[in-house]
Amino acid sequence: MDFIVFVFYMFNTEGPPYVCKATAKEINEAIDNAIKERNYRFKQHSFDYEFLSGEIIRIDNKVVHQAIVKPLLKLLYEEGFDGAKE
C-alpha cells in the first residue's frame, strides 16, 4: 500500500520520473487514466480506499464518503481555503 501511495503521489505531483516525447497534456491524461483505473480496481476488489487529491483516502462508509468527504476535499483545494487545508 505504501508503494502504491508513493507512486501515485509522485506521478500526480511531479509527473513521470523519465524523459519522454509525449506532450504535457498526454502525460496528464495518462496519469489521470491510471488513477481512475487504480480506483476502479480498488472498488472491484472491495478494497476500501480511493486516490483523491493526491492522497489515498480510506472509505469507511460509502454514503458518507460520496456525500461529504469527496465534496469537502474538492472545496479544500479551492482558492481561499489555505488555512483550513493546513
N, CA, C and O atoms as CSV, one atom per row, in Angstrom:
chain,resi,resn,atom,element,x,y,z
A,1,MET,N,N,0.831,-1.184,0.000
A,1,MET,CA,C,0.000,0.000,0.000
A,1,MET,C,C,0.882,1.256,0.000
A,1,MET,O,O,0.601,2.209,-0.728
A,2,ASP,N,N,1.927,1.260,0.799
A,2,ASP,CA,C,2.814,2.422,0.838
A,2,ASP,C,C,3.436,2.689,-0.535
A,2,ASP,O,O,3.592,3.842,-0.936
A,3,PHE,N,N,3.783,1.638,-1.240
A,3,PHE,CA,C,4.372,1.798,-2.568
A,3,PHE,C,C,3.357,2.400,-3.542
A,3,PHE,O,O,3.695,3.291,-4.321
A,4,ILE,N,N,2.125,1.917,-3.496
A,4,ILE,CA,C,1.078,2.461,-4.368
A,4,ILE,C,C,0.868,3.936,-4.075
A,4,ILE,O,O,0.781,4.747,-4.997
A,5,VAL,N,N,0.785,4.289,-2.809
A,5,VAL,CA,C,0.623,5.695,-2.421
A,5,VAL,C,C,1.784,6.526,-2.952
A,5,VAL,O,O,1.576,7.596,-3.526
A,6,PHE,N,N,2.991,6.041,-2.763
A,6,PHE,CA,C,4.179,6.770,-3.212
A,6,PHE,C,C,4.173,6.985,-4.720
A,6,PHE,O,O,4.384,8.103,-5.189
A,7,VAL,N,N,3.933,5.925,-5.478
A,7,VAL,CA,C,3.960,6.028,-6.944
A,7,VAL,C,C,2.897,6.988,-7.448
A,7,VAL,O,O,3.191,7.859,-8.267
A,8,PHE,N,N,1.668,6.844,-6.972
A,8,PHE,CA,C,0.610,7.720,-7.454
A,8,PHE,C,C,0.804,9.153,-6.983
A,8,PHE,O,O,0.470,10.090,-7.708
A,9,TYR,N,N,1.334,9.337,-5.791
A,9,TYR,CA,C,1.626,10.693,-5.326
A,9,TYR,C,C,2.690,11.344,-6.212
A,9,TYR,O,O,2.542,12.496,-6.622
A,10,MET,N,N,3.755,10.608,-6.504
A,10,MET,CA,C,4.832,11.166,-7.330
A,10,MET,C,C,4.350,11.489,-8.738
A,10,MET,O,O,4.650,12.560,-9.265
A,11,PHE,N,N,3.610,10.578,-9.348
A,11,PHE,CA,C,3.092,10.849,-10.689
A,11,PHE,C,C,2.120,12.018,-10.680
A,11,PHE,O,O,2.116,12.835,-11.601
A,12,ASN,N,N,1.300,12.099,-9.645
A,12,ASN,CA,C,0.293,13.151,-9.574
A,12,ASN,C,C,0.911,14.518,-9.320
A,12,ASN,O,O,0.397,15.521,-9.816
A,13,THR,N,N,2.005,14.586,-8.557
A,13,THR,CA,C,2.599,15.879,-8.215
A,13,THR,C,C,3.812,16.232,-9.062
A,13,THR,O,O,3.987,17.391,-9.440
A,14,GLU,N,N,4.648,15.252,-9.363
A,14,GLU,CA,C,5.907,15.514,-10.047
A,14,GLU,C,C,5.889,15.139,-11.524
A,14,GLU,O,O,6.698,15.649,-12.299
A,15,GLY,N,N,4.989,14.268,-11.920
A,15,GLY,CA,C,4.998,13.743,-13.277
A,15,GLY,C,C,5.912,12.540,-13.337
A,15,GLY,O,O,6.556,12.197,-12.345
A,16,PRO,N,N,5.977,11.893,-14.495
A,16,PRO,CA,C,6.818,10.706,-14.592
A,16,PRO,C,C,8.296,11.029,-14.397
A,16,PRO,O,O,8.753,12.101,-14.796
A,17,PRO,N,N,9.044,10.114,-13.789
A,17,PRO,CA,C,10.450,10.383,-13.483
A,17,PRO,C,C,11.397,10.126,-14.654
A,17,PRO,O,O,12.586,9.897,-14.435
A,18,TYR,N,N,10.914,10.158,-15.855
A,18,TYR,CA,C,11.758,9.912,-17.019
A,18,TYR,C,C,11.416,10.909,-18.120
A,18,TYR,O,O,10.355,11.533,-18.102
A,19,VAL,N,N,12.300,11.045,-19.049
A,19,VAL,CA,C,12.082,11.959,-20.170
A,19,VAL,C,C,11.394,11.178,-21.281
A,19,VAL,O,O,11.825,10.083,-21.643
A,20,CYS,N,N,10.342,11.740,-21.807
A,20,CYS,CA,C,9.644,11.079,-22.897
A,20,CYS,C,C,9.225,12.125,-23.918
A,20,CYS,O,O,9.294,13.326,-23.658
A,21,LYS,N,N,8.798,11.662,-25.065
A,21,LYS,CA,C,8.442,12.564,-26.153
A,21,LYS,C,C,6.984,12.999,-26.110
A,21,LYS,O,O,6.549,13.755,-26.979
A,22,ALA,N,N,6.223,12.545,-25.129
A,22,ALA,CA,C,4.817,12.891,-25.023
A,22,ALA,C,C,4.666,14.336,-24.553
A,22,ALA,O,O,5.532,14.875,-23.864
A,23,THR,N,N,3.562,14.941,-24.936
A,23,THR,CA,C,3.273,16.305,-24.501
A,23,THR,C,C,2.780,16.278,-23.057
A,23,THR,O,O,2.417,15.224,-22.535
A,24,ALA,N,N,2.770,17.433,-22.428
A,24,ALA,CA,C,2.302,17.528,-21.042
A,24,ALA,C,C,0.850,17.086,-20.947
A,24,ALA,O,O,0.460,16.438,-19.976
A,25,LYS,N,N,0.050,17.433,-21.947
A,25,LYS,CA,C,-1.368,17.047,-21.940
A,25,LYS,C,C,-1.506,15.523,-21.997
A,25,LYS,O,O,-2.318,14.943,-21.275
A,26,GLU,N,N,-0.718,14.882,-22.850
A,26,GLU,CA,C,-0.766,13.418,-22.957
A,26,GLU,C,C,-0.321,12.751,-21.662
A,26,GLU,O,O,-0.902,11.751,-21.242
A,27,ILE,N,N,0.704,13.304,-21.034
A,27,ILE,CA,C,1.192,12.751,-19.764
A,27,ILE,C,C,0.127,12.893,-18.688
A,27,ILE,O,O,-0.136,11.945,-17.948
A,28,ASN,N,N,-0.494,14.081,-18.593
A,28,ASN,CA,C,-1.541,14.297,-17.586
A,28,ASN,C,C,-2.734,13.376,-17.814
A,28,ASN,O,O,-3.313,12.858,-16.859
A,29,GLU,N,N,-3.105,13.170,-19.088
A,29,GLU,CA,C,-4.208,12.256,-19.392
A,29,GLU,C,C,-3.859,10.830,-18.991
A,29,GLU,O,O,-4.702,10.116,-18.448
A,30,ALA,N,N,-2.626,10.411,-19.253
A,30,ALA,CA,C,-2.196,9.060,-18.885
A,30,ALA,C,C,-2.213,8.884,-17.364
A,30,ALA,O,O,-2.631,7.839,-16.866
A,31,ILE,N,N,-1.764,9.896,-16.632
A,31,ILE,CA,C,-1.771,9.843,-15.170
A,31,ILE,C,C,-3.206,9.784,-14.650
A,31,ILE,O,O,-3.516,8.986,-13.766
A,32,ASP,N,N,-4.084,10.631,-15.200
A,32,ASP,CA,C,-5.487,10.624,-14.777
A,32,ASP,C,C,-6.140,9.273,-15.063
A,32,ASP,O,O,-6.900,8.762,-14.242
A,33,ASN,N,N,-5.844,8.698,-16.225
A,33,ASN,CA,C,-6.391,7.384,-16.560
A,33,ASN,C,C,-5.874,6.304,-15.619
A,33,ASN,O,O,-6.623,5.405,-15.237
A,34,ALA,N,N,-4.604,6.385,-15.242
A,34,ALA,CA,C,-4.034,5.413,-14.304
A,34,ALA,C,C,-4.696,5.530,-12.932
A,34,ALA,O,O,-4.963,4.519,-12.283
A,35,ILE,N,N,-4.959,6.744,-12.496
A,35,ILE,CA,C,-5.626,6.955,-11.207
A,35,ILE,C,C,-7.050,6.407,-11.261
A,35,ILE,O,O,-7.492,5.736,-10.328
A,36,LYS,N,N,-7.772,6.690,-12.351
A,36,LYS,CA,C,-9.136,6.164,-12.497
A,36,LYS,C,C,-9.127,4.636,-12.502
A,36,LYS,O,O,-9.976,4.001,-11.877
A,37,GLU,N,N,-8.168,4.060,-13.208
A,37,GLU,CA,C,-8.047,2.597,-13.265
A,37,GLU,C,C,-7.743,2.026,-11.885
A,37,GLU,O,O,-8.328,1.017,-11.491
A,38,ARG,N,N,-6.833,2.658,-11.146
A,38,ARG,CA,C,-6.482,2.191,-9.799
A,38,ARG,C,C,-7.707,2.263,-8.891
A,38,ARG,O,O,-7.984,1.315,-8.156
A,39,ASN,N,N,-8.437,3.364,-8.929
A,39,ASN,CA,C,-9.638,3.499,-8.101
A,39,ASN,C,C,-10.683,2.450,-8.484
A,39,ASN,O,O,-11.354,1.894,-7.614
A,40,TYR,N,N,-10.820,2.179,-9.787
A,40,TYR,CA,C,-11.755,1.147,-10.247
A,40,TYR,C,C,-11.347,-0.214,-9.708
A,40,TYR,O,O,-12.195,-0.971,-9.236
A,41,ARG,N,N,-10.059,-0.535,-9.771
A,41,ARG,CA,C,-9.571,-1.831,-9.273
A,41,ARG,C,C,-9.753,-1.946,-7.762
A,41,ARG,O,O,-10.081,-3.019,-7.254
A,42,PHE,N,N,-9.542,-0.847,-7.046
A,42,PHE,CA,C,-9.787,-0.857,-5.600
A,42,PHE,C,C,-11.244,-1.226,-5.329
A,42,PHE,O,O,-11.522,-2.097,-4.504
A,43,LYS,N,N,-12.180,-0.561,-6.024
A,43,LYS,CA,C,-13.608,-0.840,-5.814
A,43,LYS,C,C,-13.966,-2.249,-6.249
A,43,LYS,O,O,-14.746,-2.930,-5.583
A,44,GLN,N,N,-13.401,-2.689,-7.362
A,44,GLN,CA,C,-13.689,-4.014,-7.905
A,44,GLN,C,C,-13.346,-5.114,-6.896
A,44,GLN,O,O,-14.038,-6.129,-6.818
A,45,HIS,N,N,-12.293,-4.910,-6.139
A,45,HIS,CA,C,-11.832,-5.919,-5.188
A,45,HIS,C,C,-12.203,-5.572,-3.745
A,45,HIS,O,O,-11.616,-6.098,-2.799
A,46,SER,N,N,-13.186,-4.678,-3.593
A,46,SER,CA,C,-13.687,-4.277,-2.269
A,46,SER,C,C,-12.573,-3.795,-1.347
A,46,SER,O,O,-12.590,-4.047,-0.142
A,47,PHE,N,N,-11.617,-3.107,-1.930
A,47,PHE,CA,C,-10.520,-2.509,-1.181
A,47,PHE,C,C,-10.935,-1.076,-0.890
A,47,PHE,O,O,-10.925,-0.238,-1.792
A,48,ASP,N,N,-11.294,-0.783,0.333
A,48,ASP,CA,C,-11.955,0.467,0.689
A,48,ASP,C,C,-11.022,1.671,0.770
A,48,ASP,O,O,-10.920,2.329,1.806
A,49,TYR,N,N,-10.353,1.944,-0.329
A,49,TYR,CA,C,-9.503,3.122,-0.443
A,49,TYR,C,C,-9.740,3.760,-1.801
A,49,TYR,O,O,-10.157,3.095,-2.749
A,50,GLU,N,N,-9.467,5.061,-1.884
A,50,GLU,CA,C,-9.577,5.771,-3.148
A,50,GLU,C,C,-8.493,6.842,-3.195
A,50,GLU,O,O,-8.209,7.491,-2.189
A,51,PHE,N,N,-7.895,7.022,-4.359
A,51,PHE,CA,C,-6.877,8.048,-4.542
A,51,PHE,C,C,-7.587,9.328,-4.957
A,51,PHE,O,O,-8.157,9.400,-6.046
A,52,LEU,N,N,-7.556,10.346,-4.086
A,52,LEU,CA,C,-8.211,11.633,-4.332
A,52,LEU,C,C,-7.295,12.769,-3.942
A,52,LEU,O,O,-6.679,12.738,-2.877
A,53,SER,N,N,-7.202,13.755,-4.780
A,53,SER,CA,C,-6.458,14.985,-4.460
A,53,SER,C,C,-5.049,14.695,-3.963
A,53,SER,O,O,-4.570,15.344,-3.034
A,54,GLY,N,N,-4.392,13.733,-4.572
A,54,GLY,CA,C,-3.012,13.439,-4.232
A,54,GLY,C,C,-2.820,12.593,-2.993
A,54,GLY,O,O,-1.694,12.450,-2.517
A,55,GLU,N,N,-3.899,12.022,-2.453
A,55,GLU,CA,C,-3.793,11.213,-1.246
A,55,GLU,C,C,-4.646,9.965,-1.371
A,55,GLU,O,O,-5.635,9.955,-2.104
A,56,ILE,N,N,-4.266,8.912,-0.659
A,56,ILE,CA,C,-5.109,7.726,-0.541
A,56,ILE,C,C,-6.047,7.966,0.631
A,56,ILE,O,O,-5.608,8.210,1.754
A,57,ILE,N,N,-7.345,7.893,0.355
A,57,ILE,CA,C,-8.368,8.134,1.363
A,57,ILE,C,C,-9.053,6.805,1.676
A,57,ILE,O,O,-9.440,6.069,0.768
A,58,ARG,N,N,-9.198,6.505,2.964
A,58,ARG,CA,C,-9.909,5.289,3.372
A,58,ARG,C,C,-11.398,5.571,3.349
A,58,ARG,O,O,-11.856,6.606,3.835
A,59,ILE,N,N,-12.150,4.637,2.778
A,59,ILE,CA,C,-13.597,4.785,2.681
A,59,ILE,C,C,-14.220,3.910,3.766
A,59,ILE,O,O,-14.332,2.694,3.604
A,60,ASP,N,N,-14.626,4.536,4.875
A,60,ASP,CA,C,-15.249,3.789,5.961
A,60,ASP,C,C,-16.732,3.541,5.688
A,60,ASP,O,O,-17.253,2.458,5.956
A,61,ASN,N,N,-17.392,4.550,5.158
A,61,ASN,CA,C,-18.815,4.457,4.851
A,61,ASN,C,C,-19.011,5.052,3.468
A,61,ASN,O,O,-18.736,6.234,3.265
A,62,LYS,N,N,-19.478,4.267,2.519
A,62,LYS,CA,C,-19.568,4.711,1.137
A,62,LYS,C,C,-20.521,5.895,0.951
A,62,LYS,O,O,-20.253,6.775,0.133
A,63,VAL,N,N,-21.618,5.928,1.689
A,63,VAL,CA,C,-22.576,7.035,1.575
A,63,VAL,C,C,-21.949,8.323,2.101
A,63,VAL,O,O,-22.014,9.362,1.445
A,64,VAL,N,N,-21.351,8.255,3.269
A,64,VAL,CA,C,-20.694,9.433,3.847
A,64,VAL,C,C,-19.544,9.882,2.951
A,64,VAL,O,O,-19.348,11.080,2.746
A,65,HIS,N,N,-18.800,8.950,2.429
A,65,HIS,CA,C,-17.665,9.275,1.560
A,65,HIS,C,C,-18.144,10.033,0.324
A,65,HIS,O,O,-17.567,11.058,-0.042
A,66,GLN,N,N,-19.191,9.534,-0.314
A,66,GLN,CA,C,-19.695,10.146,-1.542
A,66,GLN,C,C,-20.354,11.496,-1.267
A,66,GLN,O,O,-20.168,12.439,-2.036
A,67,ALA,N,N,-21.115,11.599,-0.192
A,67,ALA,CA,C,-21.898,12.806,0.071
A,67,ALA,C,C,-21.122,13.893,0.802
A,67,ALA,O,O,-21.427,15.075,0.642
A,68,ILE,N,N,-20.115,13.515,1.608
A,68,ILE,CA,C,-19.432,14.505,2.447
A,68,ILE,C,C,-17.947,14.622,2.138
A,68,ILE,O,O,-17.454,15.719,1.875
A,69,VAL,N,N,-17.235,13.515,2.166
A,69,VAL,CA,C,-15.777,13.556,2.065
A,69,VAL,C,C,-15.315,14.082,0.709
A,69,VAL,O,O,-14.479,14.984,0.662
A,70,LYS,N,N,-15.834,13.545,-0.391
A,70,LYS,CA,C,-15.396,13.983,-1.721
A,70,LYS,C,C,-15.674,15.470,-1.956
A,70,LYS,O,O,-14.768,16.184,-2.388
A,71,PRO,N,N,-16.896,15.972,-1.689
A,71,PRO,CA,C,-17.132,17.412,-1.875
A,71,PRO,C,C,-16.267,18.279,-0.955
A,71,PRO,O,O,-15.830,19.361,-1.346
A,72,LEU,N,N,-16.023,17.800,0.265
A,72,LEU,CA,C,-15.186,18.549,1.200
A,72,LEU,C,C,-13.755,18.660,0.689
A,72,LEU,O,O,-13.153,19.731,0.767
A,73,LEU,N,N,-13.207,17.572,0.171
A,73,LEU,CA,C,-11.844,17.614,-0.367
A,73,LEU,C,C,-11.753,18.562,-1.557
A,73,LEU,O,O,-10.775,19.299,-1.678
A,74,LYS,N,N,-12.744,18.557,-2.429
A,74,LYS,CA,C,-12.753,19.482,-3.570
A,74,LYS,C,C,-12.795,20.925,-3.078
A,74,LYS,O,O,-12.095,21.790,-3.604
A,75,LEU,N,N,-13.620,21.176,-2.065
A,75,LEU,CA,C,-13.744,22.522,-1.514
A,75,LEU,C,C,-12.437,22.990,-0.888
A,75,LEU,O,O,-12.058,24.150,-1.051
A,76,LEU,N,N,-11.742,22.109,-0.176
A,76,LEU,CA,C,-10.498,22.484,0.490
A,76,LEU,C,C,-9.403,22.893,-0.487
A,76,LEU,O,O,-8.529,23.686,-0.136
A,77,TYR,N,N,-9.438,22.363,-1.703
A,77,TYR,CA,C,-8.407,22.691,-2.671
A,77,TYR,C,C,-8.748,23.919,-3.505
A,77,TYR,O,O,-7.989,24.276,-4.406
A,78,GLU,N,N,-9.868,24.569,-3.227
A,78,GLU,CA,C,-10.207,25.799,-3.915
A,78,GLU,C,C,-9.454,26.964,-3.273
A,78,GLU,O,O,-8.988,26.885,-2.136
A,79,GLU,N,N,-9.356,28.022,-4.025
A,79,GLU,CA,C,-8.656,29.205,-3.551
A,79,GLU,C,C,-9.383,29.811,-2.351
A,79,GLU,O,O,-10.613,29.856,-2.329
A,80,GLY,N,N,-8.644,30.268,-1.373
A,80,GLY,CA,C,-9.237,30.912,-0.217
A,80,GLY,C,C,-9.376,29.991,0.995
A,80,GLY,O,O,-9.776,30.445,2.067
A,81,PHE,N,N,-9.057,28.722,0.842
A,81,PHE,CA,C,-9.160,27.774,1.942
A,81,PHE,C,C,-7.805,27.276,2.389
A,81,PHE,O,O,-7.696,26.161,2.899
A,82,ASP,N,N,-6.773,28.075,2.211
A,82,ASP,CA,C,-5.407,27.652,2.549
A,82,ASP,C,C,-5.259,27.331,4.039
A,82,ASP,O,O,-4.622,26.338,4.390
A,83,GLY,N,N,-5.830,28.143,4.909
A,83,GLY,CA,C,-5.741,27.912,6.348
A,83,GLY,C,C,-6.436,26.623,6.756
A,83,GLY,O,O,-5.920,25.875,7.586
A,84,ALA,N,N,-7.602,26.359,6.180
A,84,ALA,CA,C,-8.341,25.136,6.502
A,84,ALA,C,C,-7.601,23.898,6.000
A,84,ALA,O,O,-7.614,22.848,6.643
A,85,LYS,N,N,-6.952,24.039,4.834
A,85,LYS,CA,C,-6.217,22.911,4.259
A,85,LYS,C,C,-5.057,22.512,5.149
A,85,LYS,O,O,-4.782,21.325,5.321
A,86,GLU,N,N,-4.366,23.510,5.723
A,86,GLU,CA,C,-3.241,23.224,6.600
A,86,GLU,C,C,-3.705,22.590,7.880
A,86,GLU,O,O,-2.888,22.278,8.746
